[in-house]
Amino acid sequence: MKNYSISIQICSLVLLMGIALPACYDKQLLPLMVCEMRGHCQKIAIGPGPEDFVMDSRQSPARLLVSSYERRTPAANGDICFYVPTTGETGIMTRTGEPERLTAFKPHGVDIRHTPQNTYLYVILHDPYGNGERRENAVGVYRVLADRLEMVRMLEDAEHLWSPNDLSVLDNGDLYLTNDYRGKLDLYFKRKASEIAFYDSDTEDWQIVADDLAFANGILAESDRVFVTTTLGNQLLSFSRNTDGSLGKCQPVVELKGGDNLTRYGEHLIAAAHFDDYAFVRHARNGENMAPTVVMRITPETGRKKAIYVDEGAFISAASTALIHEGKIYISQIFDPFMVVCDAPPDVNW
């Protein structure tokens, strides 16, 4: 999620007026967990606002590549950080080959793509020209090397990259991304103003392939379908995917309060979710205020879902991405400068 200053201003104004509209104050009871996680988790110090990450499994040893950006007091630049689970090593990836017009580096959603010869990291970049314009965005494509990221191209299209939040890349280089909202009233009234954009790597053309969504957020594209969370629509949706990249009819998978980013784990999807809007806004303003973290495991074929990590916010607040790898759950968040790693619960595979 992004552009929190706008939503904070809106909700603060509503609270001052003594009005509790659903758009600013929507809360669900936290789900119960079968397995107690406390004592099985530790914090990993990393860059500020580690909102999204991917596993670079081609590297030996494998490492997480983490999109990091300070959001409470927006910084001029962020970083792509790394974390090596087997050694505990952390650091910042050096970036090379960037064009002069890229005067600011403000990363958001990321995804990774492997080809027989190379590994590529795709990064949503906000305000890449340093003009402070919300509608100016790009996607940076970097070749992933052992010690650095080497930019190979920047994808730019103002019509289709008007507010990108998350992206998902297929093996052939086609990509899908979510555009979340256009203005304050979209948040305030939970308008269905979001769109999904598609980039065809063969023709290098963009097109809008879905719209009428309430804050489209996390996205996961697969060969035959595309999954999307709608943070304000409180759903996980599935679209059939056609061979030309267009999307078929939208089908709800499950109700999901405040869904954020998605990852794949075998037959399941792993989704981070925000269960308390008011707590989220207070946490965005001040890190001492807690906001719940919920990680859900969802089986799209059956519509079954289950919480595999729940925290009222005392250990980690406002989680945005979760990934399961080799018996561990890695959880990132939107604001504070750390991630969390936990032993996966015994019943993670049902």
C-alpha contacts under 8 A as a table, 3 or more apart, distances in Angstrom:
res1	aa1	res2	aa2	distance
1	M	4	Y	7.69
1	M	165	N	6.34
1	M	217	N	6.94
1	M	260	D	7.40
1	M	320	S	7.86
1	M	334	I	7.55
2	K	165	N	7.21
3	N	6	I	5.96
3	N	7	S	7.25
4	Y	7	S	5.21
4	Y	8	I	5.95
4	Y	71	R	7.70
4	Y	284	A	7.14
5	S	8	I	5.06
5	S	9	Q	6.13
5	S	72	R	7.87
6	I	9	Q	5.25
6	I	10	I	6.36
6	I	184	K	6.65
7	S	10	I	5.10
7	S	11	C	6.14
7	S	184	K	7.08
7	S	187	L	6.95
7	S	281	V	7.63
8	I	11	C	5.30
8	I	12	S	5.91
8	I	281	V	5.74
8	I	284	A	7.59
8	I	285	R	7.47
9	Q	12	S	5.16
9	Q	13	L	6.14
10	I	13	L	5.29
10	I	14	V	6.36
10	I	24	C	7.90
10	I	184	K	7.37
10	I	188	Y	7.12
11	C	14	V	5.04
11	C	15	L	6.18
11	C	24	C	5.33
11	C	281	V	7.57
12	S	15	L	5.14
12	S	16	L	6.18
13	L	16	L	5.15
13	L	17	M	6.33
14	V	17	M	5.15
14	V	18	G	6.43
14	V	19	I	5.43
14	V	20	A	6.85
14	V	21	L	7.65
14	V	24	C	7.68
15	L	18	G	5.01
15	L	19	I	5.76
15	L	20	A	6.65
16	L	19	I	7.62
20	A	24	C	6.93
20	A	25	Y	6.20
21	L	24	C	5.77
21	L	25	Y	6.24
22	P	25	Y	5.04
22	P	26	D	5.38
23	A	26	D	6.62
23	A	187	L	6.75
23	A	188	Y	5.29
23	A	189	F	5.97
23	A	190	K	6.08
23	A	232	L	7.92
24	C	188	Y	6.91
24	C	277	D	6.33
24	C	278	Y	6.40
25	Y	276	D	7.40
25	Y	277	D	5.44
25	Y	278	Y	5.12
26	D	275	F	7.83
26	D	276	D	5.99
26	D	277	D	5.34
26	D	278	Y	7.01
27	K	275	F	5.59
27	K	276	D	4.23
27	K	277	D	6.16
27	K	278	Y	7.64
28	Q	257	K	7.31
28	Q	275	F	5.36
28	Q	276	D	6.36
29	L	275	F	7.32
30	L	275	F	6.93
30	L	292	P	7.92
30	L	294	V	7.66
30	L	310	V	7.31
30	L	312	E	7.83
31	P	307	A	6.49
31	P	310	V	7.21
32	L	307	A	7.17
32	L	310	V	7.54
33	M	36	E	6.83
33	M	307	A	6.15
33	M	308	I	6.63
33	M	309	Y	7.23
33	M	310	V	7.08
35	C	345	P	6.18
35	C	346	P	7.61
37	M	40	H	5.51
37	M	41	C	6.94
37	M	309	Y	7.19
37	M	342	C	7.50
37	M	343	D	7.91
37	M	345	P	7.39
38	R	41	C	6.42
40	H	342	C	5.46
40	H	343	D	5.62
41	C	340	V	6.68
41	C	341	V	5.52
41	C	342	C	4.03
41	C	343	D	6.59
42	Q	340	V	5.67
42	Q	341	V	5.57
42	Q	342	C	6.50
43	K	338	F	6.32
43	K	339	M	5.73
43	K	340	V	4.52
43	K	341	V	6.50
44	I	338	F	5.30
44	I	339	M	5.05
44	I	340	V	5.79
44	I	341	V	7.29
45	A	337	P	6.30
45	A	338	F	4.47
45	A	339	M	6.66
46	I	50	P	7.33
46	I	81	C	7.20
46	I	83	Y	7.99
46	I	90	T	7.01
46	I	91	G	7.72
46	I	337	P	5.53
46	I	338	F	4.93
46	I	339	M	6.87
47	G	50	P	6.35
47	G	68	S	5.54
47	G	69	Y	7.32
47	G	79	D	7.58
47	G	81	C	6.76
47	G	337	P	5.14
47	G	338	F	6.84
48	P	68	S	5.62
48	P	69	Y	5.54
48	P	70	E	5.12
48	P	335	F	6.43
48	P	336	D	5.69
48	P	337	P	3.88
48	P	338	F	7.07
49	G	67	S	7.86
49	G	68	S	5.15
49	G	69	Y	4.96
49	G	70	E	5.29
49	G	71	R	6.55
49	G	333	Q	6.39
49	G	334	I	4.78
49	G	335	F	4.10
49	G	336	D	5.42
49	G	337	P	5.67
49	G	338	F	7.78
50	P	53	F	7.48
50	P	66	V	6.09
50	P	67	S	5.47
50	P	68	S	4.36
50	P	69	Y	6.70
50	P	332	S	5.80
50	P	333	Q	5.69
50	P	334	I	6.01
50	P	335	F	7.13
50	P	336	D	7.59
50	P	337	P	6.71
50	P	338	F	7.02
50	P	339	M	7.14
51	E	66	V	7.64
51	E	67	S	6.07
51	E	68	S	6.44
51	E	69	Y	7.81
51	E	108	H	6.81
51	E	109	G	7.41
51	E	319	A	7.93
51	E	320	S	5.85
51	E	321	T	6.87
51	E	332	S	5.93
51	E	333	Q	5.11
51	E	334	I	4.59
51	E	335	F	7.50
52	D	66	V	5.98
52	D	67	S	5.36
52	D	68	S	7.77
52	D	108	H	6.92
52	D	109	G	5.70
52	D	110	V	6.33
52	D	261	N	7.74
52	D	320	S	6.87
52	D	321	T	5.76
52	D	332	S	6.56
52	D	333	Q	7.69
53	F	64	L	6.41
53	F	65	L	5.44
53	F	66	V	4.25
53	F	67	S	5.94
53	F	109	G	7.90
53	F	110	V	6.45
53	F	111	D	7.60
53	F	321	T	7.27
53	F	332	S	7.56
54	V	64	L	5.59
54	V	65	L	5.47
54	V	66	V	6.76
54	V	110	V	7.14
54	V	111	D	6.24
54	V	112	I	6.54
55	M	62	A	7.05
55	M	63	R	5.89
55	M	64	L	4.57
55	M	65	L	6.38
55	M	112	I	7.84
56	D	59	Q	5.92
56	D	62	A	5.69
56	D	63	R	5.26
56	D	64	L	5.81
56	D	65	L	6.65
56	D	112	I	7.46
57	S	60	S	7.34
57	S	61	P	7.70
57	S	62	A	4.66
57	S	63	R	6.68
58	R	62	A	6.59
58	R	119	T	7.64
59	Q	62	A	4.99
59	Q	63	R	6.83
59	Q	146	A	7.09
60	S	63	R	7.91
61	P	84	V	7.04
61	P	86	T	7.14
62	A	84	V	6.40
62	A	85	P	7.42
62	A	86	T	7.99
63	R	82	F	6.43
63	R	83	Y	5.44
63	R	84	V	4.37
63	R	85	P	6.47
64	L	82	F	5.39
64	L	83	Y	5.10
64	L	84	V	6.42
64	L	85	P	7.85
65	L	80	I	6.45
65	L	81	C	5.77
65	L	82	F	4.66
65	L	83	Y	6.83
66	V	80	I	5.37
66	V	81	C	4.93
66	V	82	F	5.87
66	V	83	Y	7.87
67	S	78	G	7.89
67	S	79	D	6.43
67	S	80	I	4.95
67	S	81	C	6.60
67	S	107	P	5.88
67	S	108	H	6.11
67	S	109	G	7.09
67	S	110	V	6.86
68	S	78	G	5.58
68	S	79	D	5.25
68	S	80	I	5.93
68	S	81	C	6.75
68	S	107	P	6.70
68	S	108	H	7.61
69	Y	74	P	7.85
69	Y	75	A	7.19
69	Y	77	N	7.03
69	Y	78	G	4.38
69	Y	79	D	6.61
69	Y	106	K	6.31
69	Y	107	P	6.51
69	Y	108	H	7.69
70	E	73	T	6.41
70	E	74	P	5.50
70	E	75	A	5.67
70	E	78	G	6.88
70	E	335	F	6.82
71	R	74	P	4.64
71	R	75	A	7.10
71	R	334	I	7.82
71	R	335	F	6.27
72	R	284	A	6.46
72	R	285	R	6.66
72	R	335	F	6.89
75	A	78	G	7.04
76	A	104	A	6.19
76	A	105	F	7.19
76	A	106	K	7.28
76	A	130	G	7.93
77	N	104	A	5.70
77	N	105	F	4.71
77	N	106	K	5.38
78	G	105	F	5.75
78	G	106	K	5.29
78	G	107	P	6.47
79	D	92	I	6.64
79	D	93	M	7.41
79	D	105	F	7.29
79	D	106	K	7.67
79	D	107	P	7.16
80	I	92	I	6.01
80	I	93	M	5.69
80	I	107	P	7.80
81	C	90	T	7.23
81	C	91	G	5.59
81	C	92	I	4.23
81	C	93	M	5.62
82	F	89	E	7.96
82	F	90	T	5.43
82	F	91	G	5.45
82	F	92	I	6.07
82	F	93	M	6.71
83	Y	88	G	6.61
83	Y	89	E	5.71
83	Y	90	T	4.47
83	Y	91	G	6.92
84	V	87	T	5.69
84	V	88	G	5.36
84	V	89	E	5.24
84	V	90	T	6.52
85	P	88	G	5.27
85	P	89	E	7.47
93	M	147	D	6.81
93	M	148	R	5.32
93	M	149	L	6.55
94	T	147	D	7.04
94	T	148	R	4.67
94	T	149	L	6.11
95	R	98	E	7.47
95	R	148	R	5.73
95	R	149	L	4.73
95	R	150	E	5.87
95	R	151	M	7.33
96	T	148	R	7.31
96	T	149	L	6.27
96	T	150	E	4.87
96	T	151	M	6.25
97	G	150	E	5.59
97	G	151	M	5.06
97	G	152	V	7.18
98	E	102	L	6.67
98	E	150	E	7.73
98	E	151	M	5.66
99	P	102	L	5.65
100	E	103	T	6.59
101	R	128	P	7.70
101	R	129	Y	5.94
102	L	105	F	7.25
102	L	128	P	5.24
102	L	129	Y	5.35
102	L	130	G	7.81
103	T	128	P	6.09
103	T	129	Y	5.11
103	T	130	G	5.63
104	A	127	D	6.77
104	A	128	P	4.97
104	A	129	Y	5.99
104	A	130	G	5.20
105	F	125	L	6.53
105	F	126	H	7.47
105	F	127	D	7.86
105	F	128	P	6.12
106	K	125	L	5.40
106	K	126	H	5.37
106	K	127	D	7.01
106	K	128	P	7.10
107	P	123	V	6.29
107	P	124	I	5.65
107	P	125	L	4.74
107	P	126	H	6.52
108	H	123	V	6.72
108	H	124	I	5.24
108	H	125	L	6.32
108	H	126	H	7.44
108	H	165	N	6.76
108	H	166	D	7.19
109	G	123	V	6.07
109	G	124	I	5.43
109	G	165	N	6.02
109	G	166	D	4.38
109	G	167	L	6.11
110	V	121	L	6.99
110	V	122	Y	5.48
110	V	123	V	4.60
110	V	124	I	6.42
110	V	166	D	6.87
110	V	167	L	6.44
110	V	168	S	7.72
111	D	121	L	5.93
111	D	122	Y	5.27
111	D	123	V	6.88
111	D	167	L	6.62
111	D	168	S	5.82
111	D	169	V	6.44
112	I	119	T	7.18
112	I	120	Y	5.71
112	I	121	L	4.65
112	I	122	Y	6.17
112	I	169	V	7.09
113	R	119	T	5.73
113	R	120	Y	5.11
113	R	121	L	6.48
113	R	122	Y	7.88
113	R	169	V	6.58
113	R	170	L	7.12
113	R	171	D	6.26
113	R	173	G	7.62
114	H	117	Q	7.95
114	H	118	N	6.09
114	H	119	T	4.49
114	H	120	Y	6.37
114	H	171	D	6.89
115	T	118	N	5.21
115	T	119	T	6.14
115	T	171	D	7.20
118	N	143	R	6.90
118	N	144	V	7.39
119	T	143	R	5.93
119	T	144	V	5.38
119	T	145	L	7.82
120	Y	141	V	6.60
120	Y	142	Y	5.41
120	Y	143	R	4.58
120	Y	144	V	5.46
121	L	141	V	5.82
121	L	142	Y	5.10
121	L	143	R	6.42
121	L	144	V	6.43
122	Y	139	V	6.56
122	Y	140	G	5.72
122	Y	141	V	4.69
122	Y	142	Y	6.45
122	Y	169	V	7.80
123	V	139	V	5.42
123	V	140	G	5.06
123	V	141	V	6.53
124	I	137	N	7.42
124	I	138	A	6.07
124	I	139	V	4.59
124	I	140	G	6.44
124	I	164	P	6.96
124	I	165	N	7.38
124	I	166	D	7.20
124	I	167	L	7.47
125	L	128	P	5.97
125	L	137	N	5.67
125	L	138	A	5.16
125	L	139	V	5.72
125	L	140	G	6.74
126	H	134	R	7.26
126	H	136	E	6.58
126	H	137	N	4.66
126	H	138	A	6.67
127	D	130	G	5.47
127	D	131	N	6.46
127	D	132	G	5.93
127	D	133	E	5.87
127	D	134	R	6.39
127	D	135	R	7.61
127	D	136	E	5.21
127	D	137	N	5.51
128	P	131	N	7.92
128	P	136	E	6.97
128	P	137	N	6.15
128	P	138	A	6.81
129	Y	136	E	7.69
130	G	133	E	7.79
133	E	136	E	5.53
134	R	137	N	7.60
134	R	162	W	7.88
134	R	163	S	7.30
135	R	158	A	7.15
135	R	161	L	7.54
135	R	162	W	4.86
135	R	163	S	6.12
136	E	158	A	6.56
136	E	161	L	7.61
136	E	162	W	6.78
137	N	156	E	7.04
137	N	157	D	7.95
137	N	158	A	7.16
137	N	161	L	5.95
137	N	162	W	6.78
137	N	163	S	7.24
137	N	164	P	7.39
138	A	154	M	6.57
138	A	155	L	5.60
138	A	156	E	4.89
138	A	157	D	7.26
138	A	161	L	6.76
139	V	154	M	5.72
139	V	155	L	4.99
139	V	156	E	6.75
140	G	151	M	6.96
140	G	153	R	6.31
140	G	154	M	4.67
140	G	155	L	6.41
141	V	151	M	5.76
141	V	152	V	5.82
141	V	153	R	5.41
141	V	154	M	6.11
141	V	155	L	7.74
142	Y	149	L	5.60
142	Y	150	E	5.06
142	Y	151	M	4.07
142	Y	152	V	5.53
142	Y	153	R	7.28
143	R	149	L	5.68
143	R	150	E	4.97
143	R	151	M	6.13
143	R	152	V	6.55
144	V	148	R	6.56
144	V	149	L	4.95
144	V	150	E	6.60
145	L	148	R	5.27
145	L	149	L	5.96
145	L	150	E	7.41
151	M	154	M	7.78
156	E	161	L	7.34
157	D	160	H	5.65
157	D	161	L	5.73
157	D	206	W	7.79
158	A	161	L	5.23
158	A	162	W	5.81
159	E	162	W	6.13
160	H	197	A	6.17
160	H	206	W	6.67
160	H	207	Q	6.92
160	H	208	I	7.01
161	L	164	P	5.68
161	L	179	N	6.97
161	L	197	A	7.77
162	W	179	N	6.53
162	W	182	R	7.78
163	S	178	T	7.84
163	S	179	N	4.69
163	S	180	D	5.94
163	S	181	Y	6.61
163	S	182	R	7.06
164	P	167	L	7.85
164	P	177	L	6.47
164	P	178	T	5.46
164	P	179	N	4.30
164	P	180	D	6.49
165	N	177	L	7.13
165	N	178	T	5.58
165	N	179	N	5.89
165	N	180	D	6.26
165	N	217	N	6.02
165	N	218	G	7.48
166	D	177	L	5.56
166	D	178	T	5.64
166	D	179	N	7.97
166	D	217	N	6.24
166	D	218	G	5.56
166	D	219	I	6.23
166	D	261	N	7.55
167	L	175	L	6.91
167	L	176	Y	5.57
167	L	177	L	4.07
167	L	178	T	6.54
167	L	218	G	7.56
167	L	219	I	6.09
167	L	220	L	7.51
168	S	175	L	5.60
168	S	176	Y	5.39
168	S	177	L	6.37
168	S	219	I	6.15
168	S	220	L	5.41
168	S	221	A	5.61
169	V	173	G	6.04
169	V	174	D	5.89
169	V	175	L	4.31
169	V	176	Y	6.57
169	V	221	A	6.81
170	L	173	G	5.43
170	L	174	D	5.42
170	L	175	L	6.07
170	L	221	A	6.74
170	L	222	E	6.81
170	L	223	S	7.43
171	D	174	D	7.43
172	N	201	S	7.35
173	G	200	D	7.75
173	G	201	S	5.50
174	D	198	F	7.44
174	D	199	Y	5.62
174	D	200	D	5.08
174	D	201	S	4.98
175	L	198	F	5.82
175	L	199	Y	5.22
175	L	200	D	7.05
175	L	201	S	7.78
175	L	221	A	7.79
176	Y	196	I	6.77
176	Y	197	A	5.63
176	Y	198	F	4.56
176	Y	199	Y	6.40
176	Y	219	I	7.62
176	Y	221	A	6.90
177	L	196	I	5.67
177	L	197	A	5.36
177	L	198	F	6.66
177	L	219	I	6.82
178	T	194	S	7.29
178	T	195	E	6.03
178	T	196	I	4.68
178	T	197	A	6.40
178	T	216	A	5.78
178	T	217	N	6.03
178	T	218	G	7.33
178	T	219	I	6.90
179	N	194	S	5.54
179	N	195	E	5.25
179	N	196	I	6.15
179	N	197	A	7.40
179	N	215	F	7.88
179	N	216	A	6.63
179	N	217	N	7.67
180	D	193	A	7.37
180	D	194	S	4.81
180	D	195	E	6.90
180	D	214	A	7.76
180	D	215	F	4.65
180	D	216	A	5.04
180	D	217	N	6.27
181	Y	186	D	6.10
181	Y	187	L	7.28
181	Y	193	A	5.83
181	Y	194	S	5.49
181	Y	215	F	5.99
182	R	186	D	6.71
182	R	193	A	7.02
182	R	194	S	7.87
183	G	186	D	5.58
183	G	187	L	7.26
184	K	187	L	5.43
184	K	188	Y	6.27
185	L	188	Y	4.75
185	L	189	F	5.84
185	L	190	K	7.73
185	L	191	R	7.53
186	D	189	F	5.63
186	D	190	K	5.42
186	D	191	R	4.65
186	D	192	K	7.37
186	D	193	A	6.57
187	L	190	K	4.99
187	L	191	R	6.73
187	L	215	F	7.86
187	L	232	L	7.98
188	Y	191	R	7.85
190	K	214	A	6.06
190	K	215	F	7.61
190	K	232	L	5.98
190	K	233	G	7.56
191	R	213	L	7.80
191	R	214	A	5.68
191	R	215	F	7.87
192	K	211	D	7.75
192	K	212	D	4.65
192	K	213	L	4.34
192	K	214	A	4.02
192	K	215	F	6.93
193	A	211	D	7.07
193	A	212	D	5.62
193	A	213	L	5.87
193	A	214	A	6.13
193	A	215	F	7.07
194	S	211	D	5.76
194	S	212	D	6.01
194	S	213	L	4.79
194	S	214	A	5.93
194	S	215	F	5.49
194	S	216	A	5.61
195	E	208	I	6.79
195	E	209	V	7.61
195	E	210	A	5.53
195	E	211	D	4.15
195	E	212	D	6.74
195	E	213	L	6.51
195	E	216	A	7.02
196	I	208	I	5.86
196	I	209	V	5.79
196	I	210	A	5.04
196	I	211	D	6.30
196	I	216	A	7.76
197	A	206	W	6.83
197	A	207	Q	5.69
197	A	208	I	4.42
197	A	209	V	5.82
197	A	210	A	7.30
198	F	206	W	5.59
198	F	207	Q	5.40
198	F	208	I	6.17
198	F	209	V	6.43
198	F	245	G	7.07
198	F	246	S	7.80
199	Y	204	E	6.55
199	Y	205	D	5.80
199	Y	206	W	4.58
199	Y	207	Q	6.76
200	D	203	T	5.64
200	D	204	E	5.27
200	D	205	D	5.49
200	D	206	W	6.48
200	D	245	G	7.34
201	S	204	E	4.95
201	S	205	D	7.45
208	I	211	D	7.54
209	V	246	S	5.58
209	V	247	L	5.89
210	A	247	L	6.99
213	L	216	A	5.92
213	L	230	T	6.80
213	L	233	G	7.29
214	A	230	T	5.68
214	A	231	T	6.91
214	A	232	L	5.25
214	A	233	G	4.93
215	F	230	T	5.26
215	F	231	T	5.45
215	F	232	L	5.49
215	F	233	G	6.99
216	A	228	V	6.69
216	A	229	T	5.88
216	A	230	T	4.39
216	A	231	T	6.39
216	A	232	L	8.00
217	N	228	V	6.77
217	N	229	T	5.46
217	N	230	T	5.73
217	N	231	T	6.29
217	N	259	G	7.45
217	N	260	D	5.75
217	N	261	N	6.74
218	G	228	V	5.60
218	G	229	T	5.25
218	G	230	T	7.69
218	G	259	G	7.43
218	G	260	D	5.12
218	G	261	N	3.93
218	G	262	L	5.58
219	I	226	V	7.13
219	I	227	F	5.61
219	I	228	V	4.49
219	I	229	T	6.67
219	I	261	N	6.71
219	I	262	L	6.26
220	L	226	V	5.75
220	L	227	F	5.12
220	L	228	V	6.58
220	L	262	L	6.25
220	L	263	T	6.99
221	A	225	R	6.27
221	A	226	V	4.31
221	A	227	F	6.33
222	E	225	R	5.31
222	E	226	V	5.86
223	S	241	R	7.13
224	D	240	S	6.06
224	D	241	R	4.87
224	D	242	N	7.00
225	R	238	S	6.71
225	R	239	F	5.41
225	R	240	S	4.33
225	R	241	R	4.49
225	R	247	L	7.89
226	V	238	S	5.71
226	V	239	F	5.12
226	V	240	S	6.48
226	V	241	R	6.49
226	V	247	L	7.96
227	F	236	L	7.01
227	F	237	L	5.61
227	F	238	S	4.56
227	F	239	F	6.42
228	V	236	L	5.82
228	V	237	L	5.21
228	V	238	S	6.50
229	T	234	N	7.51
229	T	235	Q	5.89
229	T	236	L	4.55
229	T	237	L	6.19
229	T	256	L	7.89
229	T	259	G	5.37
229	T	260	D	6.27
229	T	261	N	7.41
229	T	262	L	7.89
230	T	233	G	4.92
230	T	234	N	5.61
230	T	235	Q	5.48
230	T	236	L	6.51
230	T	237	L	7.73
230	T	258	G	7.20
230	T	259	G	6.23
230	T	260	D	7.74
231	T	234	N	5.39
231	T	235	Q	7.30
231	T	257	K	6.97
231	T	258	G	4.25
231	T	259	G	4.93
231	T	260	D	6.49
232	L	257	K	7.98
232	L	258	G	6.30
233	G	258	G	7.86
234	N	255	E	5.90
234	N	256	L	4.87
234	N	257	K	4.48
234	N	258	G	5.48
234	N	259	G	6.54
235	Q	252	P	6.73
235	Q	253	V	7.40
235	Q	254	V	5.99
235	Q	255	E	4.52
235	Q	256	L	4.71
235	Q	257	K	6.86
235	Q	259	G	7.15
236	L	252	P	6.10
236	L	253	V	5.47
236	L	254	V	5.49
236	L	255	E	6.33
236	L	256	L	6.05
236	L	259	G	7.31
237	L	250	C	6.56
237	L	251	Q	5.69
237	L	252	P	4.46
237	L	253	V	5.37
237	L	254	V	7.43
238	S	250	C	5.77
238	S	251	Q	5.15
238	S	252	P	6.13
238	S	253	V	6.36
239	F	247	L	5.94
239	F	248	G	5.72
239	F	249	K	5.85
239	F	250	C	4.74
239	F	251	Q	6.29
240	S	247	L	5.65
240	S	248	G	4.86
240	S	249	K	6.54
240	S	250	C	7.38
241	R	245	G	6.26
241	R	246	S	6.17
241	R	247	L	4.73
241	R	248	G	6.11
242	N	245	G	5.34
242	N	246	S	5.38
242	N	247	L	5.90
242	N	248	G	6.97
243	T	246	S	7.37
252	P	255	E	7.73
253	V	300	P	6.06
253	V	303	G	5.68
254	V	303	G	5.77
254	V	304	R	7.74
254	V	305	K	7.76
256	L	259	G	5.76
256	L	273	A	7.46
257	K	273	A	6.43
257	K	274	H	6.53
257	K	275	F	5.78
258	G	273	A	5.06
258	G	274	H	4.53
258	G	275	F	5.93
259	G	271	A	6.64
259	G	272	A	6.09
259	G	273	A	4.27
259	G	274	H	6.36
260	D	271	A	6.47
260	D	272	A	5.35
260	D	273	A	5.42
260	D	274	H	7.47
260	D	320	S	5.64
260	D	321	T	7.03
261	N	271	A	5.84
261	N	272	A	6.02
261	N	320	S	5.92
261	N	321	T	5.15
261	N	322	A	7.71
262	L	269	L	6.57
262	L	270	I	5.63
262	L	271	A	4.78
262	L	272	A	7.14
262	L	321	T	6.77
262	L	322	A	7.51
263	T	269	L	5.78
263	T	270	I	5.18
263	T	271	A	6.74
263	T	321	T	7.78
263	T	322	A	7.02
263	T	323	L	6.16
264	R	267	E	7.55
264	R	268	H	6.15
264	R	269	L	4.74
264	R	270	I	6.11
264	R	323	L	7.80
265	Y	268	H	5.12
265	Y	269	L	5.85
265	Y	270	I	6.74
265	Y	323	L	7.74
265	Y	324	I	6.64
266	G	269	L	7.87
267	E	299	T	6.37
267	E	300	P	7.92
268	H	297	R	6.27
268	H	298	I	5.37
268	H	299	T	4.58
268	H	300	P	6.86
269	L	297	R	5.76
269	L	298	I	5.05
269	L	299	T	6.27
269	L	300	P	7.28
270	I	295	V	6.94
270	I	296	M	5.76
270	I	297	R	4.77
270	I	298	I	6.36
270	I	322	A	6.47
270	I	323	L	6.80
271	A	295	V	5.66
271	A	296	M	5.20
271	A	297	R	6.54
271	A	298	I	7.67
271	A	321	T	6.86
271	A	322	A	6.56
272	A	293	T	7.41
272	A	294	V	5.82
272	A	295	V	4.50
272	A	296	M	6.34
272	A	319	A	6.11
272	A	320	S	5.33
272	A	321	T	5.38
272	A	322	A	6.07
273	A	293	T	6.71
273	A	294	V	5.30
273	A	295	V	6.22
273	A	296	M	7.48
273	A	318	A	7.93
273	A	319	A	7.07
273	A	320	S	6.93
274	H	277	D	7.00
274	H	280	F	7.40
274	H	291	A	7.97
274	H	292	P	6.58
274	H	293	T	6.36
274	H	294	V	6.69
274	H	318	A	6.39
274	H	319	A	7.51
275	F	292	P	6.42
275	F	293	T	7.53
275	F	294	V	7.32
276	D	279	A	5.42
276	D	280	F	6.20
276	D	291	A	6.99
276	D	292	P	6.75
277	D	280	F	5.01
277	D	281	V	6.32
278	Y	281	V	5.19
278	Y	282	R	6.32
279	A	282	R	5.10
279	A	283	H	6.07
279	A	289	N	7.38
279	A	290	M	6.55
279	A	291	A	4.85
279	A	292	P	7.47
280	F	283	H	5.10
280	F	284	A	6.12
280	F	290	M	7.71
280	F	291	A	5.14
280	F	292	P	7.71
280	F	318	A	6.53
281	V	284	A	5.04
281	V	285	R	6.49
282	R	285	R	5.24
282	R	286	N	6.27
282	R	289	N	6.01
282	R	290	M	7.73
282	R	291	A	7.80
283	H	286	N	5.03
283	H	287	G	5.24
283	H	288	E	6.94
283	H	289	N	4.76
283	H	290	M	5.74
283	H	291	A	5.97
283	H	317	S	7.70
283	H	318	A	7.87
284	A	287	G	6.73
284	A	335	F	7.01
286	N	289	N	5.78
287	G	290	M	7.14
287	G	335	F	7.73
287	G	336	D	7.05
290	M	312	E	7.16
290	M	313	G	4.71
290	M	314	A	6.22
290	M	317	S	5.85
291	A	312	E	6.46
291	A	313	G	4.85
291	A	317	S	4.80
291	A	318	A	5.52
292	P	310	V	7.60
292	P	311	D	5.73
292	P	312	E	4.27
292	P	313	G	4.54
292	P	316	I	7.84
292	P	317	S	5.54
292	P	318	A	6.01
293	T	309	Y	7.72
293	T	310	V	5.81
293	T	311	D	5.12
293	T	312	E	6.28
293	T	313	G	6.01
293	T	316	I	6.67
293	T	317	S	5.44
293	T	318	A	5.29
293	T	319	A	5.29
294	V	307	A	6.89
294	V	308	I	7.89
294	V	309	Y	5.76
294	V	310	V	4.66
294	V	311	D	6.53
294	V	319	A	7.24
295	V	307	A	5.80
295	V	308	I	5.79
295	V	309	Y	5.00
295	V	310	V	6.49
295	V	322	A	6.88
296	M	305	K	6.57
296	M	306	K	5.54
296	M	307	A	4.41
296	M	308	I	5.77
296	M	309	Y	7.18
297	R	305	K	5.53
297	R	306	K	5.31
297	R	307	A	6.18
297	R	308	I	6.46
298	I	303	G	6.79
298	I	304	R	5.74
298	I	305	K	4.27
298	I	306	K	6.58
299	T	302	T	5.75
299	T	303	G	5.60
299	T	304	R	5.29
299	T	305	K	6.34
300	P	303	G	4.99
300	P	304	R	7.08
307	A	310	V	6.79
308	I	345	P	7.06
308	I	348	V	7.02
311	D	314	A	6.85
311	D	315	F	6.84
311	D	316	I	6.94
311	D	317	S	7.66
312	E	315	F	7.91
312	E	317	S	7.50
313	G	316	I	5.07
313	G	317	S	4.31
313	G	318	A	7.37
314	A	317	S	6.96
316	I	319	A	6.98
316	I	333	Q	7.57
316	I	339	M	8.00
316	I	340	V	7.43
317	S	333	Q	6.90
318	A	333	Q	5.67
318	A	334	I	6.26
318	A	335	F	7.77
319	A	322	A	7.82
319	A	331	I	6.60
319	A	332	S	5.56
319	A	333	Q	3.98
319	A	334	I	6.40
320	S	331	I	7.53
320	S	332	S	5.83
320	S	333	Q	4.89
320	S	334	I	6.08
321	T	331	I	5.77
321	T	332	S	5.28
321	T	333	Q	6.82
322	A	329	I	6.74
322	A	330	Y	5.51
322	A	331	I	4.42
322	A	332	S	6.44
323	L	329	I	5.68
323	L	330	Y	5.22
323	L	331	I	6.66
324	I	327	G	6.78
324	I	328	K	5.58
324	I	329	I	4.51
324	I	330	Y	6.31
324	I	344	A	7.55
325	H	328	K	5.39
325	H	329	I	6.56
325	H	330	Y	7.78
327	G	343	D	6.26
327	G	344	A	5.35
328	K	341	V	6.56
328	K	342	C	5.57
328	K	343	D	4.70
328	K	344	A	4.86
329	I	341	V	5.55
329	I	342	C	5.14
329	I	343	D	6.25
329	I	344	A	5.51
330	Y	339	M	7.24
330	Y	340	V	5.81
330	Y	341	V	4.53
330	Y	342	C	6.64
331	I	339	M	5.73
331	I	340	V	5.12
331	I	341	V	6.32
332	S	338	F	7.32
332	S	339	M	4.71
332	S	340	V	6.58
333	Q	336	D	6.78
333	Q	338	F	7.63
333	Q	339	M	6.68
344	A	348	V	6.40
345	P	348	V	5.41
346	P	349	N	7.80
347	D	350	W	4.87
